[in-house]
Amino acid sequence: MRIAVDAIGGDQGPEVVVPGAVAGARTFDVALSLVGPEAVIRHHLSSIDLSGVDVDVVDAPDAIEMDEHPAQAIRRKPKASIPVALREVQAGRSAGAISAGNSGAMMAASLLVLGRIAGIDRPAIGSFLPSARSRTLVLDLGAVTDPKPHHLVQFAIMGRVYAERILGISNPTLGLLSNGEEPTKGNQFVQEVYPLLARADGLNFQGNVEGKDVPLGTVDIVVTDGFTGNVALKVAEGVATMMTDLLRSELTATLPRKLASLALRHAFRSVRSRLDYSEIGGAPLLGVDGTVVIAHGRSDAKAIMNAVGVARRSVEADLPGGIREAVTRQTAGKDPVVPLGADGELSTSP
Amino acid sequence: MRIAVDAIGGDQGPEVVVPGAVAGARTFDVALSLVGPEAVIRHHLSSIDLSGVDVDVVDAPDAIEMDEHPAQAIRRKPKASIPVALREVQAGRSAGAISAGNSGAMMAASLLVLGRIAGIDRPAIGSFLPSARSRTLVLDLGAVTDPKPHHLVQFAIMGRVYAERILGISNPTLGLLSNGEEPTKGNQFVQEVYPLLARADGLNFQGNVEGKDVPLGTVDIVVTDGFTGNVALKVAEGVATMMTDLLRSELTATLPRKLASLALRHAFRSVRSRLDYSEIGGAPLLGVDGTVVIAHGRSDAKAIMNAVGVARRSVEADLPGGIREAVTRQTAGKDPVVPLGADGELSTSP
């Protein structure tokens, strides 16, 4: 299996992406296509041990910056690393693509180059908040800031495929993120989504869940709009970062504390790893017809390495195939509550 | 100064509220009116040392349950502890009211009994997420799930008064919670709010902030709709709870770790107190014409005690008076961008 990695994307650029991707190729036993300006990539490769790793370079002279308008950038720069990496997937030369660059551009290019799965109107980013007790899959984490209510039924279907195929959970439980557990809680959008999820077949819907239920792992899958999901993800990351920093400063404030902390370093490492988003690596963009992994803009080499693992597992699990099947099953039901496979403006009742 | 406390509200009821309120009266040197079924309150008072504390009981035989519809419950149960506590404020017998009970009912009763401040269309709950580096005031945390864009300008004005008068910050900075820092980021609602905040006078608006900026303390005040604010608050609480639990279990996993942890107990206590919402106590309901403090439903005695401190500081700072002045200043400006003091359906441009 070969994975295409945008070598220049992300806040820290090729200096961390190239070694991280090579480490990922070695750790997860995949071949690697590094996509970006060839000379830059070769320069960064020159100081890395490549023994036993199959790495090639795909030249893409242009770069899409973090602040560029996604759709415009894709049209103006067809030779940028993001669209070139996706064309590697579309042409079958790579099984999946990863970028830590402009995530909006990654989404726009994925839709343009790979297309949507029939029955899915909007793709969704599905991943995890820094969490200890559990792995609650949250989607959408930022692909669609203003979804229609019926899009969340599609998110739930895609989340279910992910939970079954990647996390190995049979009949995963589903919650709708709200400001209270009672069915009457929620903003207007959530109150429109609730009955759609409740009536849809086979989603194992448990009702509304609150923000605390995500870190506490009350349900396996939580669906929300991409705006709220992104805020929730970044609040969790911020609290985790702040706590880790605070612990470090308290525990090293005096020499006796430093000595006592030494005895506890394994315990702290264990806690920190549960909160470290670089352990997660990247989030698959669900609903596009191919394997696309969006890595955190602030990714370090470890995050990129783990994103390669996410890509490999997504390819092996054939998430697009699973989503296609699940959508077909849903629409084949006698009484489809939510019309799938049409454009995003469709009404939410048949 | 006398504070009225709903003695039966909250998940743990009078068993924690009564001793917590008495401790608050002693700690913050205020007189106390405990509101609820008289016999129940007297029973819980009987085992508490009341020396040096001025406590009276205001009989309110009814109770509003957590799952009751707020407005209906207020109409059907005028003798419930929540409306009776607010009538104590309205009649001038108490300077402020506190409840850890049904927060929707507390808000509905506050609007009914005390009314809104002229110029404020919707009240907002303003408080803090568990946070270490700073105290970022976030509003709204759940009073208004579907505000109009111009309501967030009112939230910003109220937050500014709170930050100046309670936190002692002059010219506090303001951020709009979004899914990215760029002005183009946000869902449709945020994109409508952004120009209103940017054009309003004297708000010291710094632009969009992300979820991580709340725990990290990038700005002094963050405004958001009550749905997103509530999700953010509960995610932060969940991550903090989960981390505290995880640390405890890791640090007591073996005897050597337990011994080393003993030496660090002051450090851990310091970290925990920064994450403990019972240290915050309660959140003022801003925009109603009187001092109303909403305590967490899960409040323990310490949280109730600290809520008494929040009430005292809110009364002393005269938040309603400060908000009234700030609204007047805003509307007296030559070019008021946002019409204030009208109903919630007003357009956002003059």
HADDOCK unambig.tbl for C-alpha pairs under 7 A between the chains (distance, minus, plus):
assign (segid A and resid 132 and name CA) (segid B and resid 242 and name CA) 6.61 0.50 0.50
assign (segid A and resid 145 and name CA) (segid B and resid 187 and name CA) 5.06 0.50 0.50
assign (segid A and resid 146 and name CA) (segid B and resid 187 and name CA) 5.85 0.50 0.50
assign (segid A and resid 146 and name CA) (segid B and resid 188 and name CA) 6.90 0.50 0.50
assign (segid A and resid 178 and name CA) (segid B and resid 231 and name CA) 6.93 0.50 0.50
assign (segid A and resid 179 and name CA) (segid B and resid 227 and name CA) 5.96 0.50 0.50
assign (segid A and resid 179 and name CA) (segid B and resid 230 and name CA) 5.79 0.50 0.50
assign (segid A and resid 179 and name CA) (segid B and resid 231 and name CA) 5.98 0.50 0.50
assign (segid A and resid 187 and name CA) (segid B and resid 145 and name CA) 5.06 0.50 0.50
assign (segid A and resid 187 and name CA) (segid B and resid 146 and name CA) 5.85 0.50 0.50
assign (segid A and resid 187 and name CA) (segid B and resid 227 and name CA) 6.28 0.50 0.50
assign (segid A and resid 188 and name CA) (segid B and resid 146 and name CA) 6.90 0.50 0.50
assign (segid A and resid 210 and name CA) (segid B and resid 231 and name CA) 6.57 0.50 0.50
assign (segid A and resid 210 and name CA) (segid B and resid 234 and name CA) 6.75 0.50 0.50
assign (segid A and resid 211 and name CA) (segid B and resid 231 and name CA) 4.71 0.50 0.50
assign (segid A and resid 211 and name CA) (segid B and resid 232 and name CA) 6.67 0.50 0.50
assign (segid A and resid 211 and name CA) (segid B and resid 234 and name CA) 4.54 0.50 0.50
assign (segid A and resid 211 and name CA) (segid B and resid 235 and name CA) 4.25 0.50 0.50
assign (segid A and resid 212 and name CA) (segid B and resid 234 and name CA) 4.75 0.50 0.50
assign (segid A and resid 212 and name CA) (segid B and resid 235 and name CA) 4.61 0.50 0.50
assign (segid A and resid 212 and name CA) (segid B and resid 237 and name CA) 6.30 0.50 0.50
assign (segid A and resid 212 and name CA) (segid B and resid 238 and name CA) 4.04 0.50 0.50
assign (segid A and resid 213 and name CA) (segid B and resid 238 and name CA) 6.94 0.50 0.50
assign (segid A and resid 215 and name CA) (segid B and resid 235 and name CA) 6.98 0.50 0.50
assign (segid A and resid 215 and name CA) (segid B and resid 238 and name CA) 5.58 0.50 0.50
assign (segid A and resid 215 and name CA) (segid B and resid 239 and name CA) 5.50 0.50 0.50
assign (segid A and resid 215 and name CA) (segid B and resid 242 and name CA) 6.80 0.50 0.50
assign (segid A and resid 216 and name CA) (segid B and resid 238 and name CA) 6.31 0.50 0.50
assign (segid A and resid 216 and name CA) (segid B and resid 242 and name CA) 6.53 0.50 0.50
assign (segid A and resid 227 and name CA) (segid B and resid 179 and name CA) 5.98 0.50 0.50
assign (segid A and resid 227 and name CA) (segid B and resid 187 and name CA) 6.28 0.50 0.50
assign (segid A and resid 228 and name CA) (segid B and resid 228 and name CA) 6.09 0.50 0.50
assign (segid A and resid 230 and name CA) (segid B and resid 179 and name CA) 5.80 0.50 0.50
assign (segid A and resid 231 and name CA) (segid B and resid 178 and name CA) 6.92 0.50 0.50
assign (segid A and resid 231 and name CA) (segid B and resid 179 and name CA) 5.98 0.50 0.50
assign (segid A and resid 231 and name CA) (segid B and resid 210 and name CA) 6.57 0.50 0.50
assign (segid A and resid 231 and name CA) (segid B and resid 211 and name CA) 4.72 0.50 0.50
assign (segid A and resid 231 and name CA) (segid B and resid 232 and name CA) 6.93 0.50 0.50
assign (segid A and resid 232 and name CA) (segid B and resid 211 and name CA) 6.68 0.50 0.50
assign (segid A and resid 232 and name CA) (segid B and resid 231 and name CA) 6.92 0.50 0.50
assign (segid A and resid 232 and name CA) (segid B and resid 232 and name CA) 5.69 0.50 0.50
assign (segid A and resid 232 and name CA) (segid B and resid 235 and name CA) 6.38 0.50 0.50
assign (segid A and resid 234 and name CA) (segid B and resid 210 and name CA) 6.74 0.50 0.50
assign (segid A and resid 234 and name CA) (segid B and resid 211 and name CA) 4.54 0.50 0.50
assign (segid A and resid 234 and name CA) (segid B and resid 212 and name CA) 4.75 0.50 0.50
assign (segid A and resid 235 and name CA) (segid B and resid 211 and name CA) 4.24 0.50 0.50
assign (segid A and resid 235 and name CA) (segid B and resid 212 and name CA) 4.62 0.50 0.50
assign (segid A and resid 235 and name CA) (segid B and resid 215 and name CA) 6.99 0.50 0.50
assign (segid A and resid 235 and name CA) (segid B and resid 232 and name CA) 6.37 0.50 0.50
assign (segid A and resid 235 and name CA) (segid B and resid 236 and name CA) 6.36 0.50 0.50
assign (segid A and resid 236 and name CA) (segid B and resid 235 and name CA) 6.37 0.50 0.50
assign (segid A and resid 236 and name CA) (segid B and resid 236 and name CA) 6.00 0.50 0.50
assign (segid A and resid 236 and name CA) (segid B and resid 239 and name CA) 6.31 0.50 0.50
assign (segid A and resid 237 and name CA) (segid B and resid 212 and name CA) 6.29 0.50 0.50
assign (segid A and resid 238 and name CA) (segid B and resid 212 and name CA) 4.04 0.50 0.50
assign (segid A and resid 238 and name CA) (segid B and resid 213 and name CA) 6.91 0.50 0.50
assign (segid A and resid 238 and name CA) (segid B and resid 215 and name CA) 5.57 0.50 0.50
assign (segid A and resid 238 and name CA) (segid B and resid 216 and name CA) 6.30 0.50 0.50
assign (segid A and resid 239 and name CA) (segid B and resid 131 and name CA) 6.99 0.50 0.50
assign (segid A and resid 239 and name CA) (segid B and resid 215 and name CA) 5.50 0.50 0.50
assign (segid A and resid 239 and name CA) (segid B and resid 236 and name CA) 6.31 0.50 0.50
assign (segid A and resid 242 and name CA) (segid B and resid 132 and name CA) 6.55 0.50 0.50
assign (segid A and resid 242 and name CA) (segid B and resid 215 and name CA) 6.76 0.50 0.50
assign (segid A and resid 242 and name CA) (segid B and resid 216 and name CA) 6.46 0.50 0.50
assign (segid A and resid 246 and name CA) (segid B and resid 271 and name CA) 6.87 0.50 0.50
assign (segid A and resid 247 and name CA) (segid B and resid 271 and name CA) 6.64 0.50 0.50
assign (segid A and resid 250 and name CA) (segid B and resid 267 and name CA) 5.51 0.50 0.50
assign (segid A and resid 251 and name CA) (segid B and resid 267 and name CA) 6.35 0.50 0.50
assign (segid A and resid 257 and name CA) (segid B and resid 263 and name CA) 6.97 0.50 0.50
assign (segid A and resid 257 and name CA) (segid B and resid 264 and name CA) 6.13 0.50 0.50
assign (segid A and resid 260 and name CA) (segid B and resid 260 and name CA) 5.27 0.50 0.50
assign (segid A and resid 260 and name CA) (segid B and resid 263 and name CA) 6.41 0.50 0.50
assign (segid A and resid 260 and name CA) (segid B and resid 264 and name CA) 6.91 0.50 0.50
assign (segid A and resid 263 and name CA) (segid B and resid 257 and name CA) 6.96 0.50 0.50
assign (segid A and resid 263 and name CA) (segid B and resid 260 and name CA) 6.41 0.50 0.50
assign (segid A and resid 264 and name CA) (segid B and resid 257 and name CA) 6.15 0.50 0.50
assign (segid A and resid 264 and name CA) (segid B and resid 260 and name CA) 6.93 0.50 0.50
assign (segid A and resid 267 and name CA) (segid B and resid 250 and name CA) 5.52 0.50 0.50
assign (segid A and resid 267 and name CA) (segid B and resid 251 and name CA) 6.35 0.50 0.50
assign (segid A and resid 271 and name CA) (segid B and resid 246 and name CA) 6.86 0.50 0.50
assign (segid A and resid 271 and name CA) (segid B and resid 247 and name CA) 6.63 0.50 0.50
